[in-house]
């Protein structure tokens, strides 16, 4: 299994290098006024760093030969992945109708309660804070046009 993990991490390093190389062909811009190559370049660089960290981690660990590939998949909660995908699909479908703030609030409440169960106070306050911080980030600071929904919020 270790050989596959190392080859996968190497592929991701090469893919990150490719992303950075191609992003350099686009206008990078500046931090205050990013160009089309800015985000792909930094995401490619982040992919390289994470992949190198994985390679370093794989090189240090000793793999237990008694573990089978089926043991690696035991105990994973695939239903949470499916619930998350369905929630994100519903979010995309109702975003225009409900508006950004309300749709994001409902999505975050779902994530806080259903995916990683939290108390209601934590779920609602976390959803409110997340909705308004991301609204401020995207709408006010970056001036992105967000869906207002039926109620104009």
C-alpha positions in Angstrom: 0.0 0.0 0.0 2.9 2.3 0.8 4.1 2.2 -2.9 0.7 3.4 -4.1 0.6 6.2 -1.6 4.0 7.4 -2.5 3.2 7.2 -6.3 0.0 9.1 -5.7 1.8 11.8 -3.7 4.4 12.1 -6.4 1.7 12.5 -9.0 0.2 15.3 -7.0 3.5 17.0 -6.7 3.9 16.9 -10.5 0.4 18.0 -11.0 0.9 21.0 -8.7 4.1 21.9 -10.6 2.1 21.7 -13.9 -0.7 23.9 -12.4 1.9 26.5 -11.3 3.7 26.4 -14.6 0.5 27.0 -16.6 -0.8 29.7 -14.1 2.4 31.7 -14.7 1.4 32.1 -18.3 -1.6 34.1 -17.1 -1.5 37.5 -15.6 -0.8 37.1 -11.9 -1.8 40.6 -10.8 -1.1 41.7 -7.3 -2.6 40.7 -3.9 -4.8 43.8 -3.9 -5.8 43.2 -7.5 -5.3 39.5 -8.4 -5.2 38.4 -12.0 -6.6 35.2 -13.5 -3.4 33.3 -12.7 -3.2 34.3 -9.1 -5.5 31.8 -7.5 -4.4 28.8 -9.7 -0.8 29.5 -9.0 -1.2 29.6 -5.2 -3.5 26.6 -5.2 -0.9 24.7 -7.2 1.8 25.7 -4.7 -0.4 24.6 -1.8 -0.9 21.2 -3.5 2.8 20.8 -3.9 3.4 21.6 -0.2 0.7 19.3 1.0 1.9 16.5 -1.3 5.5 16.9 -0.2 4.3 16.8 3.4 2.5 13.5 2.6 5.7 12.1 1.0 7.7 13.0 4.1 5.1 11.4 6.3 5.0 8.2 4.2 8.7 8.0 4.3 8.8 8.1 8.1 6.0 5.6 8.8 6.3 1.9 8.9 3.3 0.1 7.3 2.0 -2.9 9.2 2.1 -5.7 6.6 -0.7 -7.6 8.4 -3.2 -4.8 7.4 -5.2 -5.6 4.3 -6.7 -2.9 2.0 -10.1 -3.8 3.4 -9.0 -2.9 6.9 -8.2 0.6 5.7 -11.8 1.2 4.7 -13.4 -0.1 8.0 -15.0 2.5 10.3 -15.4 5.2 7.7 -18.7 7.0 7.7 -19.7 7.0 4.0 -23.2 8.1 4.8 -21.8 11.5 6.0 -20.2 12.0 2.6 -23.5 11.2 0.9 -25.5 13.5 3.2 -23.0 16.2 2.5 -23.2 15.8 -1.3 -27.0 15.8 -1.2 -26.9 18.9 1.1 -24.6 20.7 -1.3 -26.8 19.8 -4.3 -29.8 21.2 -2.5 -27.8 24.3 -1.6 -27.0 24.8 -5.2 -30.6 24.2 -6.3 -32.2 26.6 -3.7 -29.4 29.3 -3.6 -31.1 31.6 -6.1 -34.6 31.2 -4.5 -33.6 31.5 -0.8 -30.7 33.9 -1.3 -27.1 33.6 -0.1 -27.5 34.3 3.5 -30.5 32.1 4.2 -29.3 29.2 2.1 -25.8 29.3 3.6 -27.3 29.5 7.1 -29.5 26.4 6.5 -26.5 24.5 5.0 -24.3 25.3 7.9 -27.0 24.4 10.5 -27.3 21.0 8.7 -23.5 20.5 8.7 -23.3 21.5 12.4 -26.2 19.2 13.5 -26.2 16.3 11.1 -22.6 15.8 10.0 -20.7 16.6 13.2 -23.4 16.8 15.8 -23.2 20.0 17.9 -25.5 21.6 20.5 -28.3 23.7 19.0 -26.7 26.9 20.3 -23.4 26.1 18.7 -25.0 25.1 15.4 -27.2 28.2 15.1 -24.5 30.6 16.3 -21.9 29.0 14.1 -24.2 29.1 11.1 -25.0 32.8 11.7 -21.4 33.8 12.1 -20.3 31.8 9.1 -23.1 33.2 6.9 -22.4 36.8 7.8 -18.6 36.5 7.7 -18.7 34.9 4.3 -21.3 37.5 3.2 -19.0 40.3 4.3 -16.0 38.7 2.7 -17.6 38.1 -0.7 -20.2 40.9 -1.0 -18.6 43.8 0.9 -14.9 43.2 0.5 -14.6 41.3 -2.8 -17.8 42.9 -4.2 -19.1 39.6 -5.6 -22.7 39.6 -6.7 -24.6 37.1 -4.5 -28.1 35.9 -5.0 -30.6 37.9 -2.9 -33.5 35.5 -3.0 -37.2 36.2 -2.6 -36.9 38.4 0.5 -34.1 40.5 -0.8 -31.5 39.4 1.7 
